[in-house]
Structures are given as structure tokens and as C-alpha cells.
Amino acid sequence: MVHSAPRSNSRIPFLLLFPPMLLLLFPGGLGQGPLPRVKYAAGDRHRSVSLFSKEGLQDFDELLLSEDGATLYVGARDSILAFNIGKPGIPGLQSMIPWEASPKKKRDCVFKKKSNETECFNFIRVLVAVNASQLYACGTYAFSPACTYIELKDFSLVPILEERILDGKGQSPFDPAHKHTAVLVDGMLYTGTMNNFLGNEPIVMRTLGTQPVLKTDTFLLWLQSDASFVASIPSTQVVYFFFGETAKEFDFFEKLTISRVARVCKNDVGGEKLLQKKWTTFLKAQLLCAQPGQLPFNVIRHAVLMPADPPASSRVYAVFTSQWQVGETRSSAVCEFSLSDIEKVFEGKYKEMNKESSRWSTYSGPVSNPRPGSCSVGPSSDKALTFVKEHFLMDEKVVGKPLLVKLDVEYTKLAVEMAKDVRGQGYLVMYLGTNIGSLHKAVVGKDSDTHLVEEIQLFQEPEPIRNLLLAPAQGALFVGYSGGLLRVPRANCSVYRSCIDCALARDPHCAWDPVERACRIFFNISTDLTSWKQDIDLGNPAWACANGPMGRSHHRPQSPPQLIKEVSAPLHSILELPCPQTSTLATYHWTHRATPIQTSSSAVYNGSLMLLLQAEVRGLYQCWATENGFTHPVVSYWIQSQEDPLPLDPELAGIPRERVETPLTVGGPTPLTTPRSYWSHFIIVTVLLALVLSGALIGLASSPFRAFQAQRKVQGCGTLPPGEKAPLSGEPPLQPPKDTRTLNGGGVDADNNQLGTEVA
């Protein structure tokens, strides 16, 4: 059965009539999508995360990087902070200024029935750099939006003066829960937000700079009352706004959410008679992110630009979720849009609404020259402006290319970059934040084949990621959330201990250094990388890790062990041989002297091999992993008894060996030199069982005797006199009531990253 997502009243009658179509049309299909190869729990020291958190500071929502990349400005609740991020580890707080709403505004906020504990604060919603010495910030200011200029002195924040606080209506939302977007282009601020206290008047507005202030016309309904802005992206002549709203052009849905892209021209000055102080170039079109034959992912959550040269070849990457879901299942998708495709749609046909039937259709009439809504030089004619007032919706859709479709996840934020491998081949890397605080690193390979390198759970308790910002010069990703700021290095290659594991990771930031015999990040490394080992496209260790020239093929032979762990224990000991299962994409199995051990047997428990050491079970035990068609031993053990040592097989000569001194005997800290016998356990259990059975037999034998004694004690009570079979009333004899009572009873890794989760 199809359920609507929360806060949605959409109905799909034609789907309800045909349930089999749900399996065919469900967004993303029935597949789970790519699985993260490695998963890290919150606090896992193998994936370093540095945390800044300070009592009294929360809601780290807006992130801004300085031009030199060494300072990070953060807009938090009632505060603006500056961090020095030039060194690895915890971001250093350089300066902080408070910016709280005035007492009067807080009182007015409470009087308007807003919460004094969660809403009547100043949540920073706009933070942009005007120049090298000045920032511009806007906040909700207790449901009375305000803006101000912030002076910088040596990248430190200068306190805000009360007389410099300006009206921020149209630049910041009133409600901190409302979506918003802002971008500063050529000294002018373009914003998309809610323009009123009730939150039902969306607006696209331009302020600051030398150009006149312009905004959308509310009366003409260019934007639906529930429009939700997620991103704004500047281009050569225009600024694009990405948002979602209820669609009115589809009359067979009661309430259908549609993802949109709108554009306004930078040189727009408004109309002289018509559309005064209004946009004369506002146009919007539908964004479509869907796989063939399936329902679209129709709710846009975030969008970012990947610049290119020429600018027309730039790409926009956007995260979508679906308005519909099957049961409790959520799904997400990442789609790629070309700026040139977006421009073509805005140069195409318009839609128009028939006022008699209130239906939208394709406009097929004449179009004036210059084209209405175009970025032509000079004011437009009244005829063109009249046309734009009613023909602001484009007929064609901007169709995106799905790069990643994943079930059971809800992506909310993304950041993208191009990463080059050791041979200079570029790969798109996407960092995806979820609504429960996990971070996915995805790599788009050849033929748009996307794989997930890793998943990091950032928080102990699930909560949404508020913002993501890449700092390329620092090789790190910064994450803003409710309780602080996280610094996540782009990769931690030292967790891959062998060339095989390094190649299977398929991470463009990591490669195997044959000289150092380590998987290393080659960020800021100027040495020759031609001898380093990598295979991002196929992940073939047999080719990548070959010592000599080898043809690139899909044939992947088995690999010999890299290390043998020698275990010596007394006979009749119980050994637990662990098998590190580091990849979720691999299948694992055990062998003894090259003979497979059935995974379903009782000897294999949670991947580990349970072994009762006897003379005939000595020898080589190996746990094998098969991933991407390549089989290799994850761990190899040489098992021998202390009473009768077994010499190592000559075929294993030359392979490094390591004696395992830690006790592997089941039972905790008992050393290997103290054998544990089964006989004492067997005798104890047998005696206890005999005692229990004896007690049960005695109880059963005595129970009839106790029942006979109880019957003699109560004989003659509660019975009718002889000869009287029933009361004179004819009613059955009263029964005693039943008893209804109840009883209540931190170091540094090989990639120069801090180990573990640090807290400042």
C-alpha cells in the first residue's frame, strides 16, 4: 500500500487501482542501491573526527570559508564565530561575538504565541563575505528578521553596534524552521525565503549593491504559498533558485510537490509602468529526477554547482527524496543537471493557463523580439511585460541524470569535488549527509557507475546534519549540526593495511605506496606517484598490486597470505580464531589445509572459528574474503599444540610470521599455559541436573498426599445438605469468587589525522 510522506495529502487513485504497478513504479525500484563498503560507528577511532563544542553554543547552521581558506566563519544561534582551521585537529576558536535579539523583540515573540525556549532567538540564516574586511549577516531575530554588517580585523570579529542593525524582511525567514537560500553576486544579495510571519508568502528578492531592489509579485502567484527554497546558484548572466512547491498544472493530483528551478537576470531593473520594483525576467521550470518507468523523486532537498570551463559545461548536483513511500521505506536520489540543458528549457516554449477552465497548456502563439523574460539590454515593452506576468512557467522539463539511487536513506545535504587519481584521471566525489547524522562518501566512476566508499555515523544520538562545507586547502569536510562543528578528513587511508585492501577501497584519495608499503593519502604530496597502486574503476588488486606488467582483465587469481599468525596452545583447549570482516561487500569463508569449512557449521560463530585443539586439527587455518571477483586471505593462522609442535609447511616458507601471545582460549583472561578441561564442567553440570530432577520427583510424589490431607480438612464445607439438590429459588448455588490479586513487583595516524573523536 502506498503511504504519503508526512505533511502530505496527495492521493494517487490510479495507482491504488493497480497494486502491481507499485512494484514497477516505486521510486528507485526495489533494489537497496550501492552499500557502503566500510561502516564506522560513532566514536570509532579508525575514522578520525574532530569536534568543537562549547556550552551555551548551539545550532551551527551557516558555514562560510574565507578567501584564503584558513578561517571558517560560523553562524550559530545568537552568535557568530570565527575558527582558525589552518592546523589539523580540533578547529581553534579565534573570536566570537554575541548577536541576540533585543529584550523587546523577545517579549513580542512570546506575545505572538511563540516558544521562549526554542523559537524566540536569533538564528543566523545569512552569512556572506562583502569584501576582505566585512561580512553581512541576517537572522530570524525572534521572528522579526534583522541584518547587520560585521567588521573584521585580522580575521577577528568586531562586536556589533545596536545602531547598525537593519530590517531583514525578505532576506531572512521569520521562522527558523523555514527553508531559505542566499548568495552574494557582484555586491548584490539574492535571497529566496518567506516574507511574512505566517510563512505563506515566499519571495525571491535582490538587495544591497547599486541595482534597484527587486522582488517577485505575490498577487500574480509566481510562487505557490508553500514554496521551499534549498539553493541559489549564480551563472554568467542569471541567478538560479532551486526550490519545491505544490504544482497547479497537474489536475489529476490533489496535492503534488514539484521540484523547480527559477531564474532572474542580473541586469534586471524592473518595469517603468508595469512590474515596478518587480522582476521582469522571472521564469521557472520543472526539474525531473527519475529512473525510466518509475515514479520521480519529486522533493528537492539541496543543490550545489560544480564549476567548469566553459561555464556552460558546468554541472548542478541535487539531492531528492520522494513524496511517496512504501510502508516505512524512504528513498533518495542524486541527479546531475547540465547548465546548458537548463538554459535550453528557458529558451523553449511557455505554458499558459486557460482562465475559463483553470488548466495549463502549451502556449503556441507568437513570441515578441526580444524574447520575454530574456536578459536583453534595456527596458522591455509593456506588451512583453504583460506576457511575462502570465507566462512565467516553461513548458519543457529539465531532465536530470540519476547518479545514485538508494533505498532506506534520506539524504538532506551534499558537497561535491573533483578528485584526481595517481594517473591524473578525474572522479566526482560526493559527500552526502543524512537526516540521522550519517555521512556517505560516494565516487562516480566510469559510465556513471557510483559506489559508496564509506559510511560514518557522526553522532551518538541520531539527528540531521545541518550543513556541509568542503575546505580543499585543508583536505577536510566541515559539518555543522545542533551541538557543534565537526572536522572530518576527506579520507583515512591508513585503515587499509594491504595493497589488496587499498585497491578494493576504490577511493581516489588513497593509493598504495610500494616504498613505504602503506596505503597513503597523496594530498599535498609532490613526489612521483607513477609507481603508486590504484584502480578506481574496477577495483582489481590482481592488476593494481602486480609487481610486474600485467594485462588488465577481470580474471582475479587467489592471493597468498601476507602474514601467518602462529598459535601454540595445550591440547583440548578451545580456541576462538577471529576473522576481521572489514568490508560489507565481501563474502567470507574458512579453510583448513585448503579444505573449505562449511559456514553453516557450529564451528563458525559470528565469523569467528571455534576450534577444539586436538592432534588431527592442527595446521593452517585461513579466513578468505571474496570481493569484486577477487579472493584473498584476510587472516592466516598456524595452529599447533604445545605438547607436540608442528613444523611450518615448506610451501609457506618466506612468508612473514607473527607469534600470537594473547590468549585465544574461550573463557577470558585464562592464559594459554593453563589448559581448561571439559570434565570438571561436565561433572558440575551433571550433579546440578541430578539435584534438580530429584527435587522435581519428590515434589510430584508428595503432591497427591498433600491434596488428600487438604480434602479431609475441608470435607462437608460448602456443600448442600443431603436431599437438597438446589436452592428453593431455582438458581444455581453461589460459587466462591476467584482470587484476582496480582503481584506488583587521540594520537595521529599515518595520514596526519587525529585518531578518535576529539572534543574541545
C-alpha positions in Angstrom: 0.0 0.0 0.0 1.3 3.5 -0.8 1.5 5.9 2.0 2.1 9.6 1.6 5.1 11.1 3.2 4.5 13.2 6.4 2.8 16.6 5.9 1.5 15.5 2.5 -2.2 14.9 1.5 -1.5 13.6 -2.0 -3.7 10.9 -3.5 -2.9 8.6 -6.3 -6.1 6.9 -7.3 -4.9 5.3 -10.5 -2.0 3.6 -8.6 -4.4 2.3 -5.9 -6.4 0.6 -8.5 -3.4 -1.3 -9.8 -1.3 -2.5 -6.9 1.2 -4.4 -9.2 2.2 -1.1 -10.7 3.6 -0.1 -7.3 6.4 -2.6 -7.7 7.2 -1.3 -11.1 6.8 2.4 -10.4 8.2 2.8 -6.9 10.9 5.4 -6.8 14.3 3.8 -7.2 12.9 0.4 -7.8 13.2 -2.4 -5.2 17.0 -2.6 -5.0 18.8 -1.2 -2.0 21.3 0.7 -4.1 25.0 0.5 -3.5 26.1 -0.4 0.0 28.9 1.5 1.8 32.0 -0.8 1.7 33.1 0.3 5.2 30.9 1.4 8.1 32.2 3.4 11.1 30.1 3.7 14.3 30.1 7.0 16.2 33.4 7.4 18.1 35.3 4.7 16.1 39.0 5.6 16.4 39.8 4.2 13.0 38.0 7.1 11.3 39.2 10.4 12.9 36.6 13.1 13.6 37.5 16.3 15.5 34.7 18.0 17.3 34.3 21.6 18.6 31.6 22.0 21.1 31.0 24.7 23.8 28.4 25.0 26.5 25.9 27.7 25.6 26.5 27.5 21.8 24.2 25.5 19.5 22.6 25.4 16.1 25.8 25.7 13.9 23.8 26.3 10.7 25.7 28.7 8.4 29.3 28.0 7.3 31.5 30.4 5.3 35.1 29.9 4.3 37.5 32.8 4.0 39.1 33.5 0.6 42.5 32.1 1.7 40.8 29.0 3.2 42.4 29.4 6.6 39.4 30.8 8.5 35.9 29.4 8.9 33.0 31.7 9.9 30.0 30.0 11.5 26.6 31.4 12.1 25.1 29.8 15.2 22.1 30.7 17.5 22.6 34.1 19.0 26.3 34.1 18.0 28.8 34.4 15.1 32.1 32.6 15.4 35.5 32.6 13.6 37.7 29.5 13.6 41.3 29.0 12.7 41.4 25.8 10.6 45.0 26.0 9.3 46.1 23.1 11.5 44.8 19.5 11.7 42.6 18.5 14.6 40.0 20.5 16.5 39.1 23.8 14.9 40.5 26.6 17.1 38.1 29.3 18.2 39.7 32.6 17.2 36.9 35.0 18.1 33.2 35.1 18.9 30.6 37.9 19.1 27.1 37.6 20.5 24.1 38.8 18.5 21.0 38.2 20.4 17.5 39.6 19.8 16.6 42.6 21.8 14.5 42.1 25.0 11.6 43.9 23.4 11.7 41.6 20.3 11.8 38.6 22.6 8.7 39.8 24.5 6.9 40.5 21.3 7.8 37.0 20.1 6.4 35.4 23.2 3.3 37.6 23.0 2.7 36.1 19.5 2.5 32.6 21.0 6.0 31.5 20.0 8.2 29.5 22.3 10.7 31.3 24.5 12.7 28.1 24.8 13.1 27.1 21.1 12.0 29.8 18.7 12.4 33.3 20.2 16.1 33.6 19.5 18.3 35.0 16.7 19.0 32.1 14.4 21.6 33.2 11.8 20.3 32.5 8.3 22.6 34.6 6.0 26.3 34.8 6.3 28.3 36.2 3.3 31.5 38.0 2.7 31.1 41.5 1.3 34.9 42.0 1.0 38.1 41.1 2.7 37.2 43.2 5.8 33.4 42.9 6.0 30.7 40.3 6.5 27.0 40.6 6.1 24.7 38.6 8.3 21.0 38.2 8.8 19.0 36.3 11.4 15.4 35.5 12.4 15.8 37.9 15.4 12.9 36.5 17.4 10.5 36.4 14.5 11.5 39.9 13.4 14.3 39.4 10.8 17.3 41.7 11.1 20.6 42.1 9.2 23.9 43.8 10.0 27.4 44.4 8.7 30.2 42.8 10.7 33.7 44.3 10.6 36.8 42.1 10.5 40.1 43.0 12.0 42.8 40.4 11.3 40.0 37.9 10.6 38.6 38.5 14.1 35.0 39.6 14.5 34.3 43.2 15.8 31.3 43.5 18.1 28.0 44.6 16.5 26.7 48.0 17.3 23.0 48.3 18.0 22.6 51.2 15.6 23.9 49.1 12.7 21.1 46.6 12.9 18.9 46.8 9.8 15.5 45.4 8.8 16.0 41.9 7.3 12.5 41.2 6.0 12.8 39.4 2.7 16.4 38.4 3.4 15.9 36.0 6.4 12.9 34.0 7.2 10.8 34.8 10.3 10.5 31.1 11.4 13.8 29.2 11.9 12.1 26.1 10.6 11.5 27.6 7.2 13.9 26.8 4.3 15.9 29.7 2.8 18.8 30.4 0.5 21.1 33.4 -0.2 24.0 34.2 -2.5 26.1 37.4 -2.9 27.0 38.1 -6.5 28.8 41.3 -7.7 28.0 43.0 -4.4 24.2 42.2 -4.6 22.4 39.8 -2.3 19.9 37.4 -3.9 17.6 35.6 -1.4 14.8 33.2 -1.5 12.8 32.9 1.7 9.4 33.5 3.4 8.4 37.2 3.6 5.8 37.2 6.4 5.2 36.0 9.9 2.6 33.3 8.9 5.1 31.7 6.5 2.8 31.7 3.4 4.4 34.4 1.3 7.5 33.2 -0.4 9.7 35.8 -2.1 12.8 36.0 -4.4 14.5 39.3 -3.7 17.6 41.3 -4.6 19.1 43.8 -2.2 22.4 45.6 -1.5 24.6 46.9 -4.3 23.9 49.6 -6.8 21.0 48.0 -8.6 17.4 48.7 -7.5 15.7 46.4 -5.0 13.5 43.8 -6.9 11.2 41.1 -5.7 8.6 38.6 -7.0 4.9 39.7 -7.3 2.8 38.0 -4.7 -0.5 38.9 -6.3 0.5 37.1 -9.6 1.2 33.8 -7.8 4.6 33.3 -9.4 5.4 31.2 -6.4 3.0 28.9 -4.5 2.4 29.7 -0.8 4.4 26.6 0.3 7.5 27.2 -1.8 10.6 25.9 0.0 14.0 27.2 -1.2 17.0 25.0 -0.9 19.8 26.6 -3.0 20.8 29.6 -5.2 23.5 29.3 -7.8 24.9 32.2 -9.9 25.8 31.9 -13.6 27.1 34.2 -16.2 24.0 36.4 -16.7 21.5 34.9 -14.3 21.0 33.6 -10.8 19.2 30.3 -10.4 16.9 29.4 -7.5 16.1 25.8 -6.6 13.0 25.1 -4.6 10.0 22.8 -4.2 6.3 23.8 -4.3 2.8 22.4 -4.9 2.1 22.1 -8.6 -1.0 23.6 -10.1 -0.5 22.4 -13.7 -1.5 18.7 -12.9 -5.2 18.5 -12.2 -5.2 14.7 -11.6 -3.4 15.1 -8.3 -4.9 16.7 -5.2 -1.5 17.9 -3.9 1.6 17.1 -5.8 5.0 18.5 -4.9 7.2 19.6 -7.8 10.9 20.5 -7.8 11.6 23.7 -9.6 14.4 25.9 -10.9 13.7 29.6 -11.4 15.9 32.2 -12.9 16.3 36.0 -12.7 18.6 38.2 -14.8 21.4 40.1 -13.1 20.8 43.2 -15.2 17.0 43.3 -14.4 16.0 46.8 -13.3 12.2 46.3 -13.1 9.5 47.8 -15.2 8.7 51.5 -15.7 4.9 51.3 -15.6 4.2 47.6 -15.3 6.0 45.5 -12.7 7.6 48.4 -10.9 10.2 47.2 -8.4 9.3 43.7 -9.5 11.2 41.2 -11.6 10.6 41.4 -15.3 12.7 38.3 -16.0 11.3 35.8 -13.5 10.8 32.4 -15.1 10.5 28.9 -13.7 10.6 25.3 -14.9 10.2 21.8 -13.6 13.1 19.6 -12.5 12.7 15.9 -13.2 14.9 13.3 -11.4 13.6 9.8 -12.2 14.7 6.5 -13.5 12.9 5.2 -16.6 9.5 3.7 -15.9 9.4 4.7 -12.2 7.8 7.5 -10.2 10.0 10.6 -9.9 12.0 11.7 -6.9 9.9 14.9 -6.7 11.1 16.6 -3.4 14.4 18.5 -3.8 16.5 18.8 -0.6 19.7 20.5 -1.7 21.7 21.5 -4.8 25.3 22.6 -5.5 27.3 23.7 -8.5 30.4 22.1 -9.9 32.0 24.9 -12.0 33.7 24.1 -15.3 35.3 25.9 -18.2 33.5 27.0 -20.3 30.7 27.9 -17.7 28.0 26.4 -20.0 29.5 22.9 -19.3 29.1 23.3 -15.6 27.0 20.8 -13.7 24.5 21.1 -10.9 24.1 18.2 -8.5 20.9 17.9 -6.5 19.6 15.6 -3.8 16.0 14.4 -4.0 13.6 12.4 -1.9 10.2 11.1 -2.8 6.8 12.3 -1.7 5.6 8.7 -1.7 6.9 5.7 0.2 6.0 2.0 0.6 5.3 1.3 4.3 8.1 3.0 6.3 10.6 2.8 3.5 12.4 6.0 2.4 14.4 6.5 -0.7 16.8 9.2 -2.1 18.5 10.0 -5.3 21.3 12.3 -6.6 20.8 13.7 -10.1 23.1 15.6 -12.4 21.8 18.6 -14.4 23.7 20.4 -17.1 23.6 24.2 -17.1 23.3 24.2 -20.8 20.2 21.9 -20.6 18.7 24.4 -18.1 19.3 27.3 -20.4 17.7 25.4 -23.3 14.5 24.9 -21.4 14.3 28.6 -20.6 14.7 29.3 -24.3 11.9 26.9 -25.2 8.1 27.2 -25.2 6.0 28.7 -22.4 2.9 27.4 -20.6 -0.3 29.4 -20.2 -3.4 29.0 -18.1 -6.8 28.9 -19.6 -8.8 31.2 -17.2 -12.1 29.6 -18.1 -11.0 26.0 -17.3 -8.1 26.9 -15.0 -5.9 24.4 -16.8 -2.4 24.9 -18.0 -1.4 24.1 -21.6 1.4 24.8 -24.0 1.4 28.3 -25.5 1.6 28.1 -29.3 1.1 31.8 -30.1 3.7 34.4 -31.4 6.6 35.5 -29.2 7.9 39.1 -29.4 11.5 40.0 -30.0 13.4 40.5 -27.8 12.1 37.4 -26.1 10.0 38.0 -22.9 12.0 37.1 -19.8 15.3 37.2 -21.6 18.3 39.2 -20.3 18.1 41.7 -23.1 19.7 45.1 -22.7 17.2 48.0 -22.0 13.7 48.1 -20.7 11.1 45.7 -22.1 7.9 46.9 -23.8 4.6 46.9 -21.9 3.4 44.1 -24.2 6.4 41.9 -23.3 5.8 42.6 -19.6 2.2 41.8 -19.8 3.1 38.5 -21.5 5.7 37.7 -18.7 3.1 38.4 -16.0 1.1 35.4 -17.2 3.7 33.2 -18.9 6.2 32.6 -16.2 6.1 28.8 -16.4 8.1 27.0 -19.0 6.6 24.1 -20.9 9.5 21.6 -21.0 11.2 19.9 -18.1 14.8 20.0 -17.1 15.6 16.2 -17.1 18.4 15.1 -14.8 20.7 12.1 -14.9 20.4 9.8 -11.8 23.9 9.1 -10.5 22.9 7.4 -7.2 19.6 5.9 -6.1 19.4 4.4 -2.6 16.7 2.9 -0.5 16.3 3.2 3.2 18.2 6.5 3.5 17.1 10.2 3.4 19.8 12.5 2.1 19.5 16.1 3.1 22.8 17.8 2.2 25.7 17.3 -0.2 29.1 18.6 -1.1 31.0 17.7 -4.3 34.5 17.9 -5.6 36.7 16.5 -8.4 39.5 14.3 -7.2 42.3 13.0 -9.4 43.9 9.6 -9.1 47.6 8.9 -9.3 47.4 9.0 -13.1 45.6 12.3 -13.3 42.1 10.9 -14.1 39.3 13.0 -12.5 36.5 11.4 -10.5 33.4 13.1 -9.0 33.4 12.6 -5.2 30.1 13.3 -3.3 29.7 13.7 0.4 26.1 13.1 1.4 24.6 13.9 4.8 21.5 12.2 6.1 18.7 13.0 8.4 20.0 10.7 11.1 23.6 12.1 11.2 25.5 9.6 8.9 27.9 10.8 6.2 28.3 8.8 2.9 31.3 9.2 0.6 30.3 8.3 -2.9 32.5 8.1 -6.0 31.2 8.3 -9.6 33.4 6.1 -11.8 33.4 5.2 -15.5 30.0 5.1 -17.2 28.4 6.8 -14.1 29.0 3.7 -12.0 28.7 5.0 -8.4 30.0 3.2 -5.4 30.0 4.1 -1.7 33.4 4.1 -0.2 32.3 4.5 3.4 29.6 5.5 5.9 30.5 7.4 9.1 27.9 7.8 11.9 28.9 11.2 13.3 26.6 11.4 16.4 25.8 9.1 19.2 22.2 10.0 19.0 20.5 10.4 15.5 19.9 13.9 14.4 20.0 15.7 11.0 23.2 17.2 9.5 22.6 20.9 9.2 25.3 21.9 6.7 28.4 20.6 4.8 31.3 22.7 3.6 34.5 21.4 1.9 37.8 23.1 2.7 40.0 21.9 -0.2 43.2 23.6 1.1 42.8 21.7 4.4 41.7 18.4 2.9 38.7 18.3 5.2 35.0 18.5 5.3 33.3 20.6 7.9 29.9 19.6 9.3 27.5 21.9 11.2 24.9 20.4 13.5 22.8 21.3 16.5 25.6 20.8 19.1 28.8 22.0 17.4 31.2 21.8 14.5 32.9 18.6 13.2 36.0 18.4 11.1 36.1 15.2 9.0 39.3 14.5 6.9 38.4 13.5 3.4 40.0 10.1 3.8 41.9 8.0 6.4 43.9 5.7 4.1 45.8 4.1 7.0 42.9 1.8 7.8 43.7 -0.2 4.7 46.6 -2.4 5.8 47.5 -4.0 2.5 47.7 -3.2 -1.2 44.7 -5.5 -1.8 42.5 -3.7 0.7 43.7 -0.3 -0.6 42.8 -1.2 -4.2 39.5 -2.7 -3.3 38.5 0.5 -1.4 38.4 2.4 -4.8 38.9 5.7 -3.0 40.6 8.3 -5.4 42.2 9.9 -2.3 44.1 6.7 -1.3 46.8 4.8 -3.1 49.4 2.1 -2.1 52.9 3.4 -1.7 55.2 0.5 -2.6 58.2 2.1 -1.0 56.6 2.8 2.4 54.4 -0.4 2.0 51.4 1.6 3.2 48.1 2.9 1.9 48.5 6.7 2.0 46.6 9.8 1.1 48.6 11.8 -1.6 47.1 15.1 -0.7 49.8 17.8 -0.8 52.5 15.2 -1.8 54.8 16.3 -4.5 56.7 13.1 -5.1 56.4 10.9 -8.2 53.2 8.9 -8.0 53.5 6.8 -11.1 54.6 3.7 -9.1 51.7 4.0 -6.6 48.9 1.4 -6.9 45.2 2.3 -7.5 42.2 1.0 -9.5 39.2 3.2 -9.0 37.1 1.9 -12.0 37.4 -1.9 -11.5 39.0 -2.3 -8.1 41.1 -5.2 -9.3 44.0 -5.9 -6.9 45.5 -8.6 -9.2 46.2 -5.8 -11.7 46.8 -2.9 -9.4 49.1 -4.7 -7.0 51.0 -6.8 -9.6 54.8 -6.5 -9.2 55.4 -6.5 -13.0 53.5 -5.7 -16.1 50.1 -7.4 -16.3 47.2 -7.2 -18.7 44.1 -5.6 -17.3 41.5 -8.3 -17.2 38.7 -9.5 -15.0 40.5 -12.7 -14.1 41.5 -12.5 -10.5 43.5 -15.4 -9.1 43.7 -16.2 -5.4 46.4 -14.3 -3.4 48.9 -15.9 -1.0 48.8 -14.8 2.7 50.7 -11.7 3.6 51.3 -12.8 7.3 50.9 -16.0 9.2 49.9 -15.9 12.9 51.4 -18.7 14.9 49.2 -20.0 17.8 50.5 -22.5 20.3 48.1 -23.9 22.9 47.7 -27.1 25.0 45.7 -30.0 23.7 41.9 -29.9 24.4 41.9 -26.1 24.6 39.0 -24.2 22.9 40.4 -21.6 20.6 38.5 -18.7 19.0 40.1 -17.6 15.8 38.6 -14.2 14.8 38.2 -13.1 11.2 38.2 -9.3 10.7 35.3 -8.6 8.4 36.2 -5.1 7.3 34.1 -4.9 4.0 30.3 -5.2 3.8 30.7 -6.1 0.1 32.8 -9.3 0.7 31.7 -12.8 1.5 33.9 -14.8 3.9 34.7 -18.5 4.4 37.2 -20.6 6.3 39.6 -23.3 5.1 41.7 -25.9 6.9 44.7 -27.1 4.8 42.9 -25.8 1.7 39.7 -27.7 2.6 36.6 -25.5 3.0 34.8 -25.4 6.3 31.1 -25.0 6.0 29.9 -21.6 7.1 26.7 -23.1 8.4 28.6 -25.5 10.8 28.6 -24.9 14.5 32.3 -24.3 14.4 31.7 -20.8 12.8 30.1 -18.3 15.1 29.8 -14.6 14.1 32.5 -15.1 11.6 35.0 -16.5 14.1 36.1 -20.1 14.0 35.7 -22.1 17.3 38.3 -24.8 17.5 38.8 -27.7 20.0 42.6 -28.3 19.7 43.4 -31.9 19.0 46.2 -33.6 17.2 44.3 -34.0 13.9 43.1 -30.4 13.7 46.5 -28.7 13.7 47.9 -26.9 10.7 46.9 -23.9 8.6 43.6 -22.2 9.1 42.6 -19.2 6.8 39.7 -16.9 6.6 39.1 -15.9 3.0 37.3 -12.8 1.6 35.9 -12.7 -1.9 35.1 -9.2 -3.2 34.6 -7.9 -6.6 35.6 -11.3 -8.0 38.9 -11.4 -6.1 39.7 -13.9 -3.3 42.3 -13.3 -0.8 43.1 -14.4 2.8 42.1 -11.9 5.4 43.9 -13.7 8.2 46.0 -16.9 8.4 46.7 -19.0 11.5 49.2 -21.8 12.0 47.8 -23.9 14.9 50.0 -26.3 16.9 49.9 -27.9 20.3 52.5 -27.1 23.0 53.0 -30.9 23.7 53.8 -31.7 20.0 54.9 -28.7 18.0 54.1 -28.9 14.3 56.8 -27.6 11.9 55.6 -25.0 9.4 54.7 -26.2 5.9 57.7 -25.7 3.5 55.3 -24.2 1.0 54.7 -21.3 3.4 58.4 -20.5 3.8 59.4 -16.9 3.3 56.0 -15.5 4.4 56.4 -13.3 7.5 55.2 -14.9 10.7 53.9 -13.4 14.0 53.5 -15.3 17.2 50.2 -14.6 18.8 50.9 -14.2 22.6 47.4 -13.0 23.5 45.2 -15.8 24.9 42.7 -17.2 22.4 41.2 -19.7 24.8 37.5 -19.2 25.4 36.9 -18.1 28.9 38.5 -14.7 29.2 41.9 -14.0 30.8 42.9 -17.6 31.3 46.4 -18.0 29.8 47.2 -20.5 27.2 49.6 -22.3 29.5 46.7 -23.3 31.8 44.6 -25.8 29.9 40.9 -25.9 30.6 39.3 -29.3 30.8 35.7 -30.2 29.9 35.5 -32.9 32.6 35.1 -30.6 35.6 32.4 -28.6 33.8 30.6 -31.9 32.8 30.6 -33.3 36.4 29.3 -30.0 37.9 26.5 -29.7 35.3 25.6 -33.4 35.8 25.4 -33.1 39.6 23.2 -29.9 39.3 20.9 -31.6 36.9 20.6 -34.7 39.1 19.7 -32.5 42.1 17.0 -30.6 40.1 15.5 -33.8 38.8 15.4 -35.4 42.3 13.7 -32.4 43.7 11.1 -32.5 41.0 10.4 -36.2 41.5 10.0 -35.7 45.3 7.6 -32.8 44.7 5.5 -34.9 42.3 5.4 -37.9 44.7 4.2 -35.8 47.7 1.6 -33.7 45.9 -1.2 -36.4 46.0 -0.7 -36.9 49.7 -0.9 -33.2 50.4 -4.1 -33.0 48.2 -5.7 -35.9 50.2 -5.0 -34.1 53.5 -6.4 -30.8 52.3 -9.6 -32.6 51.1 -10.1 -34.1 54.6 -9.8 -30.7 56.3 -12.5 -29.1 54.2 -14.8 -32.0 53.9 -18.5 -31.0 54.5 -17.8 -27.3 53.9 -19.5 -25.5 51.1 -21.8 -28.4 50.1 -25.6 -28.7 50.2 -27.4 -30.8 52.8 -28.3 -34.4 51.7 -31.5 -34.5 49.7 -31.4 -30.7 48.7 -30.1 -30.7 45.1 -30.6 -26.9 44.5 -31.8 -23.7 46.3 -35.6 -23.2 46.5 -35.2 -20.2 44.2 -34.1 -22.5 41.4 -30.9 -20.5 40.9 -27.6 -22.4 40.8 -25.6 -22.5 44.0 -23.3 -19.5 44.6 -19.7 -20.1 43.8 -16.9 -18.6 45.8 -15.2 -15.7 44.0 -11.9 -16.4 42.2 -8.7 -14.8 43.6 -7.8 -12.0 41.2 -4.9 -10.5 43.1 -1.7 -9.6 41.2 1.8 -9.1 42.4 3.5 -5.8 41.7 6.5 -6.0 41.9 43.7 10.7 20.4 47.0 10.0 18.7 47.9 10.8 15.0 47.6 8.3 12.1 49.6 7.8 9.0 47.6 10.4 7.1 48.4 13.0 9.9 44.8 12.8 11.1 43.9 12.9 14.8 42.8 9.4 15.9 39.5 9.0 17.6 36.8 11.5 18.3 38.2 14.6 19.9 36.1 17.0 22.0 37.0 20.6 22.8 
